[in-house]
Amino acid sequence: MEAYYTLLLLPGILVVFLFLVLIVADHNSFKAEIPPDVDQPSKLRFYHCMYTLVEVLGKSLHRLGITEEHRLTRLLMDGLPALWDCQLFIRDLHFAGVPVRVYRPREPSAGKRRGVIFFHGGCGMFGSIRCYERICRYMARKSDSVVVSVGYHLAPEHRYPAQTLECLSATLHFLQTAETYGVDPARVVLCGDSAGGTYTTSVCQELVHRTDIPKIQAQVLIQPFLQALSFNLPSHQQNAAIALLSRDRTVHVILKYLSKDCSLKGPILAGSHVPERMNLKYRKWISPDLIPEAFKLGYKPPPPAAFLPQVHEEVQELFETRFSPLLAEDAVVSLLPDTCIVTCQHDVLRDDGLLYKRRLEDNGVRVTWHHVQRGFHGTLGFFGYGIFSFPSSSAVLNHAVDFIKGC
C-alpha cells in the first residue's frame, strides 16, 4: 500500500523538483522590487513569482525543443473562461479578416448606442480576446456600449507591424458598418491597455486626415507604451526593477516582438541607439525636464551614451510613429480627438503617458488624466477575479468607463 501511494505522489514530487531546479538555475529572474505602498504587495509578489516561473519553464522547454517559450505565458495570461452573461449578446466575428468579439447589451436602447473598439495589451506577443473577456463585458454593461474586442494576431508568428495594421483594418470596418450593430458611427471610442494603448494611439493618428469615414470621437489610453527613444526617464529609474514589467524586461520584450537579437538590449537601455541629431530634434517632446517635479523624486540624469551606428541601423522600427507614436508631428497631434489617459505610479511606462498628456494639451487637445497612486503595470489584467484581483484593477477600469460614459 505504501508503495502504491509513493507511485501516486511521484509525479507531483518530480514537478516540485523540476520547479526547484529551475528556480536555482535562474534565481535572478525572481528578484523584483515590491514597493511598500503598491497595491497589496504580498499578492503582487506571488503573481510575479508565478509569471516568472512560467517564463523560466518556457525557456527550458524551448531549449529542449518541446515548444516556443512564449506559449506557456500566453496560456497563463488567458486565465479562466468567464461564465455566461445574461446581460449581453456576445458574438465572435471577423472584421476585414481580423478576429473580433462583439458585446452588445440585451436591454433595448431608445437610439443608436456608443461603440467602443478595444485593443488588448500584452506587448504584441501575449494577451487575447479571452484574456480581456471580463474587462470588455464590464465595459459594455457599465457604459451601455457596444464593445468590439480585437483579437489581432501576435508576434513573432505575425511580424510587426501586422498588429497595428490589423487594429487599423478592424477599426475601419467597424466605422463603415457601425449601424449594423446598432451603433452611431459618430460615437465610436478607441481604447487600449499597454501595447493596446500604442495601437489605439497609432490608429487615431493614422485616421486624422481621413475624410471618407466618420471621425473617432475619443481615445482612452491605459498605461500606454508610446516611445522607444529613452529608457532613462524618471519612471524608468524609479521602477527599474518593479514586478511584472521591469525596465530590463521592457526592452527585452520589445526586441523579441521585433525579432531582433537580444544582445542589443544593453546599448538600447543606455541610449546608444539614438544619434545626437535625433536627441536634439525630439528633446522638446521626450525629456525628463517635461515631467512634473512631483514624479521626479530621486531622479539622476544618466551619463551620456556613446552613439553606436550599427545598433541604430538594426532597430529602425523604434523610430517609426507606428511604434513610437509620441514622435508624431504637431500637425497630426493637434487633430486628435478628446483623450483620456490613465497612468499608475509604479509603472515603468508611467512617463510615456505624462509626456503624451503634455503634448496633447500643448496642441489644444482636451485631456482627462487619472493617476492611480498604488497601481502597477498590468493591474488591469487582473480585473474580475474577485479576491485574486486588486483594488487598483477596478480603479483603472472605472476611470476608463466613466470617461466613456461621458462621451
LUMMI-699157 format. One record per residue (C-alpha): residue in three letters; x, y, z. Coordinates in steps of 0.02 Angstrom, whole numbers, padded with zeros to 5 digits, always signed. Example, Ala and Ser with C-alpha at 12.3 -4.5 7.8 and 13.67 -1.06 7.14 Angstrom:
BEGIN
ALA+00615-00225+00390
SER+00684-00053+00357
This chain:
BEGIN
MET+00000+00000+00000
GLU+00142+00120+00043
ALA+00223+00084-00124
TYR+00056+00123-00210
TYR+00044+00294-00127
THR+00226+00329-00167
LEU+00188+00297-00351
LEU+00041+00417-00342
LEU+00148+00552-00264
LEU+00295+00527-00382
PRO+00232+00642-00524
GLY+00200+00783-00401
ILE+00371+00759-00322
LEU+00453+00765-00493
VAL+00359+00925-00538
VAL+00411+01009-00374
PHE+00590+00951-00401
LEU+00589+01020-00578
PHE+00524+01188-00517
LEU+00659+01196-00383
VAL+00793+01158-00511
LEU+00726+01296-00623
ILE+00722+01420-00480
VAL+00901+01382-00430
ALA+00959+01389-00612
ASP+00878+01557-00647
HIS+00852+01630-00473
ASN+00895+01808-00525
SER+00737+01813-00631
PHE+00632+01802-00473
LYS+00706+01958-00397
ALA+00592+02108-00407
GLU+00556+02268-00314
ILE+00389+02272-00223
PRO+00363+02449-00157
PRO+00279+02454+00014
ASP+00145+02574-00050
VAL+00099+02469-00202
ASP-00071+02385-00208
GLN-00069+02227-00098
PRO+00121+02193-00101
SER+00114+02010-00049
LYS-00011+01967-00185
LEU+00092+02058-00315
ARG+00249+01963-00262
PHE+00156+01798-00278
TYR+00097+01840-00455
HIS+00270+01897-00504
CYS+00346+01733-00446
MET+00210+01634-00535
TYR+00235+01726-00700
THR+00423+01713-00686
LEU+00414+01527-00651
VAL+00310+01500-00806
GLU+00433+01603-00909
VAL+00582+01505-00842
LEU+00493+01341-00877
GLY+00452+01403-01053
LYS+00635+01443-01086
SER+00686+01270-01026
LEU+00556+01184-01137
HIS+00615+01291-01284
ARG+00795+01235-01257
LEU+00734+01055-01260
GLY+00644+01088-01424
ILE+00472+01050-01350
THR+00384+01217-01375
GLU+00414+01402-01402
GLU+00448+01492-01237
HIS+00307+01620-01256
ARG+00168+01489-01272
LEU+00160+01448-01086
THR+00148+01632-01041
ARG+00005+01653-01164
LEU-00085+01506-01085
LEU-00065+01578-00911
MET-00122+01753-00963
ASP-00280+01685-01043
GLY-00344+01644-00869
LEU-00505+01551-00831
PRO-00652+01561-00951
ALA-00791+01678-00896
LEU-00967+01616-00860
TRP-01119+01655-00967
ASP-01176+01836-00955
CYS-01365+01860-00957
GLN-01350+02048-00990
LEU-01254+02038-01154
PHE-01264+01965-01328
ILE-01089+01902-01367
ARG-01036+01852-01541
ASP-00871+01804-01623
LEU-00845+01879-01796
HIS-00710+01935-01916
PHE-00687+02117-01968
ALA-00585+02127-02129
GLY-00512+01957-02087
VAL-00468+02005-01907
PRO-00547+01904-01765
VAL-00660+02009-01654
ARG-00786+01979-01516
VAL-00937+02094-01508
TYR-01026+02129-01343
ARG-01200+02206-01358
PRO-01313+02248-01210
ARG-01476+02147-01214
GLU-01575+02292-01144
PRO-01663+02384-01287
SER-01598+02558-01325
ALA-01702+02709-01373
GLY-01574+02757-01505
LYS-01408+02704-01576
ARG-01278+02661-01447
ARG-01100+02715-01424
GLY-00966+02598-01494
VAL-00802+02554-01409
ILE-00660+02468-01500
PHE-00541+02386-01376
PHE-00362+02334-01411
HIS-00289+02219-01279
GLY-00114+02233-01206
GLY+00024+02104-01194
CYS+00174+02180-01285
GLY+00106+02123-01453
MET+00159+01945-01407
PHE+00035+01898-01270
GLY-00146+01930-01224
SER-00305+01884-01315
ILE-00491+01915-01326
ARG-00516+01785-01190
CYS-00384+01867-01079
TYR-00485+02030-01078
GLU-00657+01949-01078
ARG-00709+02011-00906
ILE-00646+02186-00942
CYS-00742+02204-01105
ARG-00902+02132-01030
TYR-00893+02255-00886
MET-00860+02399-01006
ALA-01010+02352-01114
ARG-01127+02335-00965
LYS-01074+02487-00865
SER-01059+02609-01010
ASP-01209+02539-01106
SER-01100+02525-01261
VAL-01069+02400-01400
VAL-00890+02343-01368
VAL-00782+02264-01503
SER-00631+02170-01435
VAL-00499+02149-01571
GLY-00401+01986-01573
TYR-00257+02043-01682
HIS-00129+01909-01724
LEU+00025+01903-01614
ALA+00212+01914-01643
PRO+00330+01830-01675
GLU+00218+01720-01785
HIS+00148+01878-01864
ARG+00284+02009-01876
TYR+00268+02194-01838
PRO+00178+02297-01900
ALA+00044+02164-01927
GLN-00034+02203-01758
THR-00055+02390-01792
LEU-00118+02359-01968
GLU-00247+02232-01909
CYS-00309+02353-01775
LEU-00324+02486-01911
SER-00417+02367-02028
ALA-00540+02313-01892
THR-00572+02495-01846
LEU-00606+02547-02025
HIS-00725+02400-02047
PHE-00823+02444-01890
LEU-00834+02630-01934
GLN-00907+02582-02103
THR-01031+02454-02033
ALA-01068+02525-01859
GLU-01254+02547-01890
THR-01269+02360-01922
TYR-01229+02336-01738
GLY-01344+02474-01677
VAL-01201+02597-01657
ASP-01196+02780-01703
PRO-01038+02792-01813
ALA-01006+02968-01746
ARG-00993+02898-01568
VAL-00850+02774-01581
VAL-00715+02773-01447
LEU-00548+02683-01462
CYS-00475+02608-01304
GLY-00317+02509-01267
ASP-00209+02447-01125
SER-00017+02445-01130
ALA+00030+02392-01308
GLY-00156+02409-01345
GLY-00133+02592-01297
THR+00005+02602-01427
TYR-00112+02532-01560
THR-00251+02650-01505
THR-00136+02800-01521
SER-00066+02743-01687
VAL-00238+02708-01765
CYS-00305+02876-01708
GLN-00154+02964-01783
GLU-00172+02870-01948
LEU-00356+02918-01962
VAL-00347+03105-01925
HIS-00336+03156-02109
ARG-00466+03032-02174
THR-00621+03118-02239
ASP-00709+02964-02308
ILE-00754+02890-02137
PRO-00830+02956-01976
LYS-00709+03037-01854
ILE-00658+02944-01696
GLN-00749+03029-01552
ALA-00619+02995-01416
GLN-00472+02886-01366
VAL-00434+02803-01199
LEU-00251+02760-01165
ILE-00223+02646-01014
GLN-00040+02638-00962
PRO+00016+02656-01143
PHE+00188+02622-01217
LEU+00222+02772-01330
GLN+00408+02791-01365
ALA+00570+02691-01378
LEU+00698+02832-01385
SER+00732+02847-01200
PHE+00727+02715-01064
ASN+00805+02833-00939
LEU+00657+02940-00889
PRO+00613+02958-00704
SER+00485+02817-00711
HIS+00615+02702-00789
GLN+00734+02737-00646
GLN+00606+02731-00506
ASN+00526+02570-00568
ALA+00680+02490-00647
ALA+00660+02327-00551
ILE+00472+02330-00522
ALA+00374+02167-00525
LEU+00292+02105-00687
LEU+00370+02236-00803
SER+00544+02297-00761
ARG+00648+02416-00866
ASP+00759+02273-00924
ARG+00610+02162-00969
THR+00527+02304-01066
VAL+00672+02315-01190
HIS+00693+02125-01193
VAL+00512+02102-01246
ILE+00525+02242-01374
LEU+00671+02152-01457
LYS+00578+01987-01452
TYR+00424+02071-01527
LEU+00529+02141-01670
SER+00626+01976-01692
LYS+00790+02064-01653
ASP+00946+02000-01567
CYS+00926+02022-01379
SER+01111+02070-01366
LEU+01053+02243-01420
LYS+00966+02267-01253
GLY+01114+02345-01162
PRO+01151+02480-01292
ILE+00966+02523-01307
LEU+00947+02539-01119
ALA+01096+02656-01118
GLY+01026+02758-01263
SER+01164+02714-01387
HIS+01036+02680-01524
VAL+00989+02865-01542
PRO+01100+02986-01639
GLU+01130+03158-01565
ARG+01033+03245-01705
MET+00880+03141-01659
ASN+00902+03175-01474
LEU+00907+03361-01513
LYS+00755+03352-01626
TYR+00645+03260-01502
ARG+00706+03340-01341
LYS+00557+03458-01349
TRP+00443+03305-01331
ILE+00545+03174-01237
SER+00644+03241-01091
PRO+00646+03225-00900
ASP+00627+03414-00897
LEU+00448+03392-00959
ILE+00399+03277-00816
PRO+00315+03364-00667
GLU+00430+03382-00516
ALA+00313+03275-00409
PHE+00361+03124-00516
LYS+00550+03152-00516
LEU+00592+03104-00337
GLY+00768+03030-00333
TYR+00796+03051-00520
LYS+00977+03064-00577
PRO+01022+03108-00757
PRO+01114+02961-00836
PRO+01289+02984-00907
PRO+01294+03022-01094
ALA+01293+02865-01201
ALA+01410+02839-01348
PHE+01310+02827-01510
LEU+01327+02658-01597
PRO+01277+02673-01782
GLN+01264+02485-01806
VAL+01136+02472-01665
HIS+01038+02619-01737
GLU+01029+02534-01906
GLU+00969+02370-01828
VAL+00820+02448-01739
GLN+00748+02573-01864
GLU+00572+02516-01817
LEU+00590+02601-01648
PHE+00586+02771-01732
GLU+00429+02743-01833
THR+00273+02833-01771
ARG+00178+02669-01779
PHE+00296+02602-01646
SER+00333+02765-01554
PRO+00178+02873-01583
LEU+00245+03007-01465
LEU+00357+03056-01613
ALA+00211+03109-01723
GLU+00218+03287-01787
ASP+00111+03426-01712
ALA+00009+03434-01872
VAL-00056+03260-01828
VAL-00065+03276-01639
SER-00166+03436-01648
LEU-00306+03347-01741
LEU-00328+03205-01618
PRO-00494+03179-01525
ASP-00530+03204-01341
THR-00416+03091-01242
CYS-00419+03000-01076
ILE-00250+02943-01008
VAL-00235+02828-00857
THR-00064+02810-00776
CYS-00002+02713-00625
GLN+00134+02767-00504
HIS+00228+02602-00500
ASP+00239+02582-00688
VAL+00399+02589-00788
LEU+00296+02664-00932
ARG+00213+02799-00825
ASP+00309+02943-00902
ASP+00258+02897-01080
GLY+00081+02940-01028
LEU+00136+03101-00941
LEU+00236+03159-01092
TYR+00092+03123-01212
LYS-00029+03213-01098
ARG+00080+03368-01108
ARG+00097+03354-01298
LEU-00089+03340-01322
GLU-00126+03487-01207
ASP+00008+03593-01293
ASN-00082+03558-01457
GLY-00253+03607-01393
VAL-00324+03431-01371
ARG-00438+03408-01220
VAL-00362+03281-01099
THR-00438+03193-00950
TRP-00300+03118-00842
HIS-00316+02994-00700
HIS-00169+02935-00595
VAL-00181+02778-00487
GLN-00056+02803-00347
ARG-00046+02620-00291
GLY-00061+02544-00464
PHE+00070+02447-00562
HIS+00090+02397-00743
GLY-00031+02259-00790
THR-00151+02285-00647
LEU-00298+02296-00769
GLY-00269+02115-00823
PHE-00318+02052-00651
PHE-00490+02133-00656
GLY-00641+02023-00625
TYR-00560+01884-00523
GLY-00635+01928-00353
ILE-00511+01909-00210
PHE-00375+01872-00338
SER-00394+02046-00412
PHE-00326+02213-00347
PRO-00416+02373-00295
SER-00311+02465-00425
SER-00379+02347-00559
SER-00554+02415-00529
ALA-00492+02593-00509
VAL-00406+02592-00679
LEU-00554+02516-00770
ASN-00683+02627-00686
HIS-00586+02784-00735
ALA-00593+02725-00916
VAL-00777+02677-00907
ASP-00828+02841-00825
PHE-00742+02937-00965
ILE-00826+02830-01098
LYS-00997+02859-01019
GLY-00969+03045-01037
CYS-00932+03036-01223
